[in-house]
Amino acid sequence: MARYVKNKFQRIGLLGGTFDPVHNGHIAICDASFKCLKLDFIYFIPSYLPVHKGSSCADAAKRLAMLQIAIKKCKNCGIMRYEIKNSKPTYSYQTIRHVKEKLHPSADLFFLIGEDMAESLDKWKSIKKAMKMAVFAYAPRKGYRVQKTKALMIKMKEVNISSTDIRQRIGQKKPIKSLVPAGIDRYIGVHNLYAASP
């Protein structure tokens, strides 16, 4: 895991989400985006309060800690705490604007999303402003087929895992070790996260 350096990189990916918890699908999107979009660096951007998904199950500090464990060996990845530090729901266009104006004004930005969100982009707040600042790219996801979108498709296998599935498996006392990065299952167990998930 690396610290971001202002103005150092030319092609930057922004991967936002609740990461509740982070899982192998997130890492697969990251790896594929480096190759497909020829990125120099990817920021994982955990949300404080997700504006599209309602409340999350783990607090921001624990989701951040799990991300740090998940990407600690990735030299071209970092965590941006902008949305967490905002301590309020933050829209994607606000995050993109922060990166463009404060950190990397000359870089090409790529905002990475799942296919489940790609078709509804026209309903996002200030999406036109966001798309002027960044290229949107989506990862294919099992069970979804985008019919119309202005986002690029990331060439990769369909993501067949979700944080919701993992929380449910934990609530049902089913194993998750093969679905999450090394160390995440232990962290979840130590902190007794998601045990009450339906």
N, C-alpha and C positions, 0 to 999 in steps of 0.2 A: 504494500500500500504506500502511495506517495502523497506528499502534500502538494496542493495545486500551487502553481507559480504564475503570477500575473503575466499575461502576454507571451508566455513561453510556447504554447502549442497553437497549431494552425487549424486542425480539425478536431473538434471536441464533441463528445457525446454526453448527453444529459439524461440519466436514467432515474426518474423520480418514482415514488411509490410509498406505500405504507411499510413494506418489508416486514410484514407482521405474521409470520417471520420471513426472513430472507430464505430463498430456496434455490435448488439447482437450476430451475428455470430462469431465474434472474441472472445467474452466472452464465448460462448458455446464451442468453440474449447479449450479454456483455461480450463474450468471446466471438460470437458471430458478427456483431457490429464492428468490431475491430477489423475483421477480415473483409466484410462486405462493403463497408463504408470507408475503409482505409483511415480509421481514426487514429489520432495520436494519443488521446487520453479520454477517459470516461469518468465522469462524476456520478456517484450514487447520491441521490438527494432524498433523504427520508423526510416525509411530511410530518408536520406537528399535529395537525388535525386534517385528515383527508377530506377535501371538499366534495368528492364524488362518491365516497363509500360510507359516510357516516363515521361512527366512532370505531376505533381500533381496540384490540384486546390487550396489547402490551403498551406501556407508556413509552414516550419518546426516548428516554434514556436507555431503556433496555433494547429497543429496536436499533438504536444507534450502536450499542455495544455488540449486538449480534452482527451487524454489518462490518464492524471493525474486525471481528473474528473471521468473517467470510472472505474478505478481500485482502487480508494481511500479506499474502504472498504475491499479490498483483502489483507489479512496479508501475504500471501505467493506469492505475485506478486510484481514486481518492473519494473521500466523503465530503460533501458540501453541507454545512449545517445551517444554511441560510433560512430554510423554512422552519426548522426547529427553533432557531433563535427568534424568529418572528413571533412565536408563541400565539399564533392565530392561524386560521385557514389561509393558505396562500395559493393563488391561482397560477397556473403554468406560465401565463404570459408575464407575470410579475417576476418569476424566477428567471425566465429567459432574459428579460430586460436587465435584471441585476447582473447576470453573467456578461451580457453584451456591453453594458455601460460601465461596469465597475471592474471587471476582471479581464475580459478578452475582447476588446472592441474590434480587433482586426481578424479574429478567428471565424472560421465557418462552424456554426453550431448545428448539431443534429439532436433533435428531441426524440427519445426512444420510448415507444409505447407498445402495448399489447394489441393484438388484432381485435379484441373485444371492445377496445375504445376507439379504434380507427374510424369506424363508420359514423360515429356521433360527433366527430370533430367540429362540424359546423354549429353545434350547440354549445361549444365551450365558450367561456367568457373571453371576449376580445381575441378570438382565434385569428382574425385577420392580422392584427398587430403581431401576434406570436409568430405567424408564418412568414412575416416579413423579416423577422430576426433569426429564424431557425428553420431548417428543413425537418419535417416530421417523418419518422420512419417507424414502421410497425413490425413486430415479430409475429409470424403465423401461430395461431393457437387452435388446438383441437376443438371442434364443435362450432367454429366460426368461419364464415366466408364473406369477406368484405366485397360488396357490390360496387360501391362508389366511395372513393376517398381521394384526397389530395396528398396522402402520405405515400412514401416509398415502402416497398416490402423488403425486409431484411431476408436474405436467402439463408434459410436454416430449417432444421426439422421443426415440426409443430411442437410448441410447448404444451406438455400434457400434465401439468401440475399447477396447483394454485395454493396460496397461503390458506385459503378457506379449507381446502382439502386437508392440509396438514394439521390445522387446528382441530378439525373434526376427528382425525385419526388419533391425535393426542387425547382428546376427550373420550374416545372409545378404547384407549389404552393399546393402540396399534403402533407398531414400530415406524419410525420416520427416518432412521439413520441414512438410508439410501436416497432420500429425497432432499436432503439439506447438506450444505457444505460441512466439512469436518469441524467438529467442535460445537456446532449449533445444537444438536440434540442434547449434548451434555449441559450446555448453558440453560436450555429450556427446562431440563429436569432439575437442575440445581435451584433455579428460581421458581419452580413450580408454575410455569406459564401455561396457559390454555387448558389447564386441567378441567375446568368447568365448561369447556366448549361443548355445544350439543353435537 
